[in-house]
Amino acid sequence: MADPELVRTLRQMARNGASVCDMVAAISDTLRMGNDIRLPVIEHLRAAFGLKLSELSPVGAWSFFPGGTWSREEVERHVKPLILSNRSKWESAE
């Protein structure tokens, strides 16, 4: 289950224009679970922004994670527009 305080932090980060990769780093820093925390990261992003697992799969492919091959730019290009286009939904969830 996603941490409600962390979910609020992620939404505020998005409001302030933070990158998806910065949000992933914030989740990692907060949870302190090691390098391969793909599932908890995706769980928190789903809870924060109401996105589907398939929409967030690029996050798990980021080179930040062991075995990931996607660049920061690729992750941003695919995921950031989805977060922004879903803003009315996650803003009303507060």
C-alpha positions as CSV (number, residue, x, y, z in Angstrom):
1,M,0.0,0.0,0.0
2,A,1.3,3.5,-0.9
3,D,2.3,5.9,1.8
4,P,-0.4,8.7,1.8
5,E,2.2,11.4,2.8
6,L,4.5,10.3,0.0
7,V,1.6,10.4,-2.4
8,R,0.9,14.0,-1.4
9,T,4.5,14.9,-1.8
10,L,4.6,13.4,-5.3
11,R,1.5,15.5,-6.3
12,Q,3.1,18.6,-4.9
13,M,6.3,17.8,-6.8
14,A,4.3,17.5,-10.0
15,R,2.5,20.8,-9.3
16,N,5.9,22.4,-8.9
17,G,7.2,21.0,-12.3
18,A,9.5,18.3,-10.9
19,S,10.6,15.6,-13.4
20,V,9.3,12.1,-13.2
21,C,12.9,10.9,-12.5
22,D,13.2,13.3,-9.6
23,M,10.0,11.9,-8.2
24,V,11.4,8.4,-8.6
25,A,14.5,9.5,-6.7
26,A,12.3,11.0,-3.9
27,I,10.4,7.7,-3.6
28,S,13.7,5.8,-3.4
29,D,15.1,8.2,-0.8
30,T,12.0,8.0,1.3
31,L,11.5,4.3,1.2
32,R,15.2,3.4,1.5
33,M,14.7,-0.1,0.1
34,G,17.8,-0.5,-2.1
35,N,18.3,-0.2,-5.8
36,D,15.7,-2.4,-7.3
37,I,12.5,-0.9,-6.0
38,R,10.6,-0.8,-9.2
39,L,7.3,-2.1,-7.8
40,P,7.1,0.2,-4.8
41,V,8.0,3.2,-7.1
42,I,5.3,2.3,-9.6
43,E,2.8,1.6,-6.8
44,H,3.4,5.2,-5.4
45,L,3.2,6.8,-8.9
46,R,-0.1,4.9,-9.6
47,A,-1.6,6.0,-6.3
48,A,-0.5,9.6,-6.8
49,F,-1.5,10.1,-10.4
50,G,-4.1,7.4,-11.3
51,L,-2.1,5.9,-14.1
52,K,-2.2,2.3,-15.3
53,L,0.7,-0.1,-14.8
54,S,1.2,-0.2,-18.6
55,E,1.5,3.6,-18.7
56,L,4.2,3.5,-16.0
57,S,6.2,0.6,-17.4
58,P,8.8,3.1,-18.9
59,V,9.7,4.1,-15.3
60,G,10.8,0.5,-14.6
61,A,12.9,0.5,-17.7
62,W,14.9,3.5,-16.6
63,S,18.7,2.9,-16.2
64,F,18.3,4.1,-12.6
65,F,17.2,0.5,-11.8
66,P,19.5,-2.5,-12.3
67,G,19.2,-3.8,-15.8
68,G,17.2,-0.7,-17.0
69,T,18.1,0.6,-20.4
70,W,16.0,3.7,-20.9
71,S,17.5,7.2,-20.5
72,R,16.1,9.8,-18.3
73,E,14.9,11.7,-21.4
74,E,13.0,8.7,-22.7
75,V,11.2,8.2,-19.3
76,E,10.3,11.9,-19.2
77,R,9.0,11.9,-22.8
78,H,6.7,9.0,-22.2
79,V,5.4,9.5,-18.6
80,K,5.4,13.2,-17.9
81,P,2.6,14.0,-20.5
82,L,0.5,11.2,-18.9
83,I,0.8,12.7,-15.5
84,L,0.0,16.2,-16.7
85,S,-3.0,15.0,-18.9
86,N,-4.5,13.3,-15.8
87,R,-4.0,16.3,-13.5
88,S,-7.7,17.1,-13.0
89,K,-8.2,13.6,-11.8
90,W,-5.4,13.5,-9.2
91,E,-6.0,17.1,-8.1
92,S,-9.6,16.2,-7.2
93,A,-8.4,13.2,-5.3
94,E,-6.9,15.3,-2.5
